[in-house]
Structures are given as structure tokens and as C-alpha cells.
Amino acid sequence: MSAGRKQRAFTLIESLFVVVIIGIMAVLATVGYRKWVIQSHEAEAQDMISNIREAEETFKAENGAYVNVSGGLEPPNMYPQPSPVGTITTQWGGPCGTCAGSWTTLNVAPNAPVVFGYAVVAGAAGSTTAPAITWNGQPVNMAPLLASAWYVVEAYCDLNAQGTPDTQIYGVSNSNLLMMNNEGQ
């Protein structure tokens, strides 16, 4: 080796800088992955609500009324779990202790275990009450729903597994609109 040539190595500061950059990239990847998981669970709920709506319309076409499956909305009226938490998946098809009717009547079954819990309440034309729901913190006017036979479908889950706020997605019989509270939470 020549006497004028120095060997160069990383300094402690340069090494720490690399470690910090790797740490930041790991945090960003974790946050991105968590967002992706929550969005996939919300897509499950939206798909199931669509399937339940189709099943309700088919049942009404054949029988003249919608099926009232659940004892009400909100936990503990959810199926297949009474109080769904985003870290737990549950197989569809087991017994329902709080149901007013049977999910098999609707002939709805997902192709995999579900994270959300589902509830469907229905009523006849001229009913005097419908379930109270909120959307973006405001109560939804359910009076137009009562003029004809109606149903309300709810998908409910504590996606972040922290108790509150809980993600709720609603579908009603007189609209194709899905109403979502606490998206991504």
C-alpha cells in the first residue's frame, strides 16, 4: 500500500443516520400496511351489505315482505359475533342467540370468516318506528322509509381494537347509498 492512501470507514454519525432512515421507513411501512388491512375489512363489510340487500330484495319479491333477522342494531345484536373486534375473524353459520329470525332465510353466506358483525331489521309499510341511526354525527331522517316495507342493514366492528370509535356501515331499503361512520377506525 502506498503511504499517502487513507482507509475510509463509516463514522458513528453516518451509521446513526442510516439507522434513523431505516427506522422511519419501517414506521411508514407499518402504517401503510395497517391502512391496507382496515380498508380490506371495510371492503368485506360493503360487499356483505350488498349481498344482504340483494337477498332481502329477492326474499321480498318471492314473499311480499322483508326478513327481520336481528333483534335490533348495534351490539349485542350482531352476527356472527355480538361485539366484533377487528383482530378476530368469525366463521359464518353458527347459532345466533340474539336473532329474531334466521340468517339462513336470507341465504347469505360469505366465502371466508368475517371481521364485521351484521344486523338486519325490517318492518312493514306503515310502521310507526324505525331504528335510529346517525351519519357523520347527524341523525338520519327515517320517516320516508316507513311509507313502504323497509329494512336497515348494519355492519359493525371495532376495527382498531381500542374500544371506540367503532366503524359502522349502514344500508337502507330505499337508497343505494352506504353510510359509513368512523371510516378507517
N, C-alpha and C positions, 0 to 999 in steps of 0.2 A: 504494500500500500504506500501511496505517496504521503509525505508528511503534511502537505497542505490540505488534504481532504478530510472533512469532518464527517462523522457519522451523525445522522439526524434521527431523533426519536420523537414521539408524541410527548408533549408536556402534559402536566396534570390538568391544566386548564382546558386544553384541547380535548382530552379524554372525558372530562366532565361535561363539556359542551355536547359531545356525541351522545353521552348517556341521557342528557336532558332532551335532546331531539328525539331519541328513541322513545323515551317516556311520553312525550307529547303525542307522538304518532300512535302509541298504544292506547292512550286515552281516547283519541279521536276514533280509532277503530272500534273500541268498546262501545262508545256512544252510538256510532253508526250501526253497529250490529244490533244493539238494543232497540233502536228505532225500527229497524227492519223487522225484528221479531214482533213488536207491537203492531206494526202495520199488517203483518201476515195474520195475526189473531183478529184484527178488525175486519180483514177481508173474509175470514171464516164466518164472522157474525153477519156480515152483509149478505153473503151467499146463503146462509141458513135462513135469514129473514125472507129472502127472495123465494126460497123453496117452500117455506111455510105459507107465504102469501099465495103461491100457485096452488098448494094443497087446499087451502081454505076456499079459494075460488072454485076449484074442481068439486070439493065437497058441497058447496052451495049450489052449483049447477045440477048436481045429482040429487040433493036432498032438500033444497029450498031454504037452508039456513047455514050459518057458520057454526063451527065447533068451538065451544067454550072448554078449553083443555085445562087451564090453570085456575087455581083458587084466587088469583089476583096477580098484580105485577109486583116487582121488587122482591128481594129475598124475604121470606124463605120460600117463595112460590116458584123459584127457578127449577128447571130441569135440564140436565140430569143431576146437577149439584144445587142444593138450596142456597148456598152462598159462594159463588165461584170466585176463585183467586187465580190470577194469571200464571202462576207457576205450576198449576195442577191441571192435567187433562183427564177427562172422564169419558168412558165409553157410553155411547147411546144405547138405550134398550132395556135398562134396568127398571125396577119398580119406582113409582112416583108416589111418595107419601102425602104430598100436598095438592095433587091434581084433582080437579073437579071432573075431568073426563080422561080420555086415554090418548096418548100420542100416537098409538097405532091406528086410531081412527083417521088421523090425517095422513098416515102413510109417509111420514118424513123421517129420513134417516141419513145422517152424514156418512161419508166414506172413511172417516177416521175419528178418533176420540176428539172431543171438543173442549175448548177452554172456557167459552162463554156459557152462561145458563140462559135458558129461553122460557118465556111465558107467553101464552095467548089467552086473551079474554075476549068474549064475543057476546053480542046481545041482539035482540030482535028489534025491528023497526018500532019506533015509538017508545023505546026505553027512556026512562027518566034520568038515569045516571050512566056515566061512562067513567073509566079510570082517569084520574087527574095525572097529567104528565107535564113536564116542563121541557123547554128547549131554549138553550142559551140563557138560562135563568128566568125565563118568562113562561107563565102558564099558557098552555095551548088551549084554544077555544074548541072544545069537543062537541058543542051544540050541533053543528052541521052534520056530524057523524051519526047522531041519534035519529035522523029523519028516515033512515032505511036500516036494514040489517047491517051490522058493523062488527069489526074486530080490531084489536090492537095487539101487535106483536112486540115484545121487548127482548132484546139481548142485553145481558148484564154481566159485568166482570170487573174485578179489581185487578186491572192489568199490571199495575206496578207493585202489587202485593204489599201496599203500605197502609191499607185501611180506607183511606179516602184521598182524593175524589175517585169515584167509580165511573167507569165508562158505561154509558147506556146508549143503545141504538133502538129507535122506535120506527115501526112501520104501521100505518093505519089503512083501513079498507078503502077510503075514498080518495087516496092520493098515492102516487108512486114515489113520493118524497121519503127519504130516510132522514130521520132527525137524530143527530149524534150529540151527546153531552160528554164533555171531558175527553175529547179525542186524544189519543196517544197517552193516556194517563192510567 
